[in-house]
């Protein structure tokens, strides 16, 4: 496998000198001293789309100039990022929440309660509702440009901060007082914009985090996006009850939860579980691309272009927010940008229930139910195209997930894969296979999705996952990135771990032995905290198999909280073996096509700050280019 360094303009500077180092697990890391942080790694080898990167290996295990062993590609045993995380970490001089005296944090929390929290949300909500989006964007960008300019002059040049990358990470070495410490990581430039953002967000780790504040912050993503939100004439505000996507369907009249799969009168019914009877309504935003390039090619006379015209791509966009925040409205601008630049016909942003009001079962149900709606909608478009034009219309679906939305996206693909295996096993009774387990209440719904996909020209072209939050074990490994990098991650910081994560205690239900253990504990009237080890493992996408999935593209920062999780997904994908479901496999080294882009020193989901950060813009372009190469554009 060969790897090359690519700039955001997709061209390599000929004057750039690169060095190759090999980590303890045999992975080649290519760095360039003259290129900024916005560089990313891609793979040239068509048989292996897995440029695995784990720069956290200690410098003592690297030898400059070494080239990667070609046999590493076929290795089935890769080092876990949890075991390779460095133990000798340099403690930075910048104080963090964990190094601050408790009485100081308690004083800050008291100040917030007495003087801030009681009025803050009223002001923020009024700002959100009363001030036009265009005005908010003008104020925000004008203030940001002035702030970056002043920050560069005062903080960086005059005060001398940000001389190296120690503010963003812990160095490797034992001498904490060595100001001259300079490892290879410091060769990578950090943009002035990210330095300014770091100073701005640094104090947030000391302040309380609440769900209303998180939800307000993520509702403002359109304000900090590069493009305006699309006009209302191309937005459909979806509120579809049960199967109303099909006009010829009649409601049952009885609220027994029976659903006619595929909307046809001659197909059997499946019963909606009791817990979800009141949640059979699809909510979300559906954006249509009236200017997509495929419509401009309809007059082409060549058979090749005619074939391309009959294939369209659709984005299924799942927003994130640690299952506590996020909404479809706040993702309008970025989702529309992806749709336009990737020449997709449409993008669907479903809404799903959040903690603490709901559980992870509710979130999974909403996403699967919304995906079923999308399939039915596309199937209906196929039927109309067949009737009007006499031609078969094909759709390629690209799933995009951000943070916890990336976990929901990955879990959706795993569930579809698992039920496809079950269906194949049922058809082939001679072969006895160990069938995958999944939440029983989802089985009929996923079976319907599998049947709909098989009955029509619908396929998943791939999935893009931004910093996927895919491991829910509690506690997280103390030497892993989720704990260690919280000191340097301005989004998933130590305040979020302290205030936000406890909301998820009731979000993930206990399973298996946990239920028995909790029953015994409750019977004995013990004050011991209920156990939920099995539940957190079973609901973590990382604990499930990664074989036979569509092509995957993962984007993360080396110094964010979810870095280890992202790397472990890539590890498991590369170790996976190809199964019978070859249609969903990309044909990589382990049967799945996987690409990873790793940036340095950035915070969690830094891509969402692309309007402010050149590194974020580069990662967004990386994702767009990947989508274009995996779908119709890459076939022309």
HELIX and SHEET records of a PDB file:
HELIX    1   1 UNK A   59  UNK A   61  5                                   3    
HELIX    2   2 UNK A   70  UNK A   74  5                                   5    
HELIX    3   3 UNK A   81  UNK A   84  1                                   4    
HELIX    4   4 UNK A   97  UNK A   99  5                                   3    
HELIX    5   5 UNK A  102  UNK A  111  1                                  10    
HELIX    6   6 UNK A  112  UNK A  116  3                                   5    
HELIX    7   7 UNK A  117  UNK A  130  1                                  14    
HELIX    8   8 UNK A  133  UNK A  151  1                                  19    
HELIX    9   9 UNK A  152  UNK A  158  3                                   7    
HELIX   10  10 UNK A  165  UNK A  167  5                                   3    
HELIX   11  11 UNK A  184  UNK A  187  5                                   4    
HELIX   12  12 UNK A  192  UNK A  202  1                                  11    
HELIX   13  13 UNK A  203  UNK A  206  5                                   4    
HELIX   14  14 UNK A  211  UNK A  219  1                                   9    
HELIX   15  15 UNK A  232  UNK A  234  5                                   3    
HELIX   16  16 UNK A  261  UNK A  263  5                                   3    
HELIX   17  17 UNK A  274  UNK A  276  5                                   3    
HELIX   18  18 UNK A  293  UNK A  296  1                                   4    
HELIX   19  19 UNK A  303  UNK A  309  1                                   7    
HELIX   20  20 UNK A  329  UNK A  331  5                                   3    
HELIX   21  21 UNK A  332  UNK A  341  1                                  10    
HELIX   22  22 UNK A  360  UNK A  389  1                                  30    
HELIX   23  23 UNK A  404  UNK A  427  1                                  24    
HELIX   24  24 UNK A  440  UNK A  454  1                                  15    
HELIX   25  25 UNK A  481  UNK A  484  1                                   4    
HELIX   26  26 UNK A  485  UNK A  487  5                                   3    
HELIX   27  27 UNK A  494  UNK A  495  1                                   2    
HELIX   28  28 UNK A  496  UNK A  500  3                                   5    
HELIX   29  29 UNK A  501  UNK A  505  5                                   5    
HELIX   30  30 UNK A  513  UNK A  523  1                                  11    
HELIX   31  31 UNK A  533  UNK A  538  1                                   6    
HELIX   32  32 UNK A  541  UNK A  543  5                                   3    
HELIX   33  33 UNK A  563  UNK A  575  1                                  13    
HELIX   34  34 UNK A  582  UNK A  584  5                                   3    
HELIX   35  35 UNK A  606  UNK A  609  5                                   4    
HELIX   36  36 UNK A  614  UNK A  630  1                                  17    
HELIX   37  37 UNK A  632  UNK A  635  1                                   4    
SHEET    1   A 2 UNK A   3  UNK A   6  0                                        
SHEET    2   A 2 UNK A  40  UNK A  43 -1                                        
SHEET    1   B 2 UNK A  18  UNK A  22  0                                        
SHEET    2   B 2 UNK A  28  UNK A  32 -1                                        
SHEET    1   C 8 UNK A 235  UNK A 241  0                                        
SHEET    2   C 8 UNK A 281  UNK A 288 -1                                        
SHEET    3   C 8 UNK A 346  UNK A 350 -1                                        
SHEET    4   C 8 UNK A 311  UNK A 318  1                                        
SHEET    5   C 8 UNK A 394  UNK A 402  1                                        
SHEET    6   C 8 UNK A 458  UNK A 466  1                                        
SHEET    7   C 8 UNK A 552  UNK A 557  1                                        
SHEET    8   C 8 UNK A 594  UNK A 599  1                                        
SHEET    1   D 2 UNK A 258  UNK A 260  0                                        
SHEET    2   D 2 UNK A 269  UNK A 271 -1                                        
END                                                                             
